[in-house]
Amino acid sequence: MNAADETGLPDDPEFRAAFASYIEWGTRIALANSQPDAKPPLEAPMPHWGWGVAPPYIR
């Protein structure tokens, strides 16, 4: 959140929650796909993140 503050992103709690969820999602995907025996999919859905909404991630 420090980077979000430094770049002037909105400090609205709903925005920050969606932003944090997106960062966490990307981190989990990167960690899983960077393992030595990982076989990342060639194509995968990209979730659509919204402000104040939390749709489930669907594979």
C-alpha positions in Angstrom: 0.0 0.0 0.0 3.0 2.3 0.4 3.5 2.2 -3.4 -0.2 3.0 -3.9 0.2 6.0 -1.5 3.3 7.2 -3.3 1.7 7.1 -6.7 -1.5 8.8 -5.5 -3.9 6.0 -6.0 -7.3 6.5 -4.3 -7.4 5.8 -0.6 -11.0 4.6 -0.7 -11.2 1.4 1.4 -13.1 -0.5 -1.3 -10.6 0.5 -4.0 -7.7 -0.5 -1.7 -9.3 -3.9 -0.9 -9.7 -4.6 -4.7 -6.2 -3.4 -5.4 -4.8 -5.6 -2.6 -6.7 -8.6 -3.9 -5.3 -8.1 -7.4 -1.8 -7.9 -6.1 -2.2 -11.0 -3.9 -3.8 -12.9 -6.9 -0.9 -12.0 -9.1 1.7 -13.0 -6.5 0.1 -16.4 -6.0 0.1 -17.0 -9.7 3.7 -15.9 -10.1 4.8 -18.1 -7.2 3.0 -21.2 -8.5 4.3 -20.6 -12.1 7.9 -20.0 -11.0 8.4 -23.4 -9.3 11.0 -25.7 -11.0 8.4 -28.3 -12.1 5.7 -25.8 -12.9 3.7 -26.2 -16.1 1.9 -22.8 -16.5 -1.0 -22.9 -18.9 -0.5 -21.3 -22.3 -3.8 -19.4 -21.8 -5.7 -18.5 -18.7 -8.6 -16.2 -17.9 -7.8 -12.8 -16.6 -10.2 -11.7 -13.9 -12.0 -8.4 -14.3 -11.5 -6.4 -11.1 -14.0 -3.7 -10.1 -14.2 -1.1 -7.5 -16.4 -2.4 -4.7 -17.2 -5.8 -6.2 -15.6 -9.2 -5.6 -16.4 -11.6 -8.3 -15.1 -15.1 -7.8 -12.0 -16.3 -9.7 -13.1 -18.9 -12.2 -10.6 -21.2 -13.9 
